[in-house]
Amino acid sequence: MGLDRIQLTGKEILDKDFKTAIRGYNQEEVDQYLDTIIQDYEAFHQEIERLKQENERLKKQSDQTTRTRQPSATGQVNYDILQRVSNLEKAVFGRKYADE
């Protein structure tokens, strides 16, 4: 749901006046219900803002992590591991298998 689809603000809900008729709704009950809606609406708005800020923070953190990676360093680590495995094979199986 996009924020552009939101039609009312908490203030607009609060300021809404309903026409009264003979045997209409109980005005106090409507007011209490609207107060609850306003509180929920404001809580949702605050949560959306908090999530937006967290999303931006995580995007920046992800960007920084991506920038600090060094692909050449991981290639070097892989070469070191292969060299160690080769040395271990020579030590365990002897030089005759390594020379073949």
Buried (B, 14 or more C-beta within 10 A) or exposed (E): EEEEEEEEEBEEBBEEEEEEEEEEEEEEEBEEEBEEBBEEBBEEBEEEEEEEEEEEEEEEEEEEEEEEEEEEEEEEEEEEEEEEEEEEEBEEEEEEEEEE
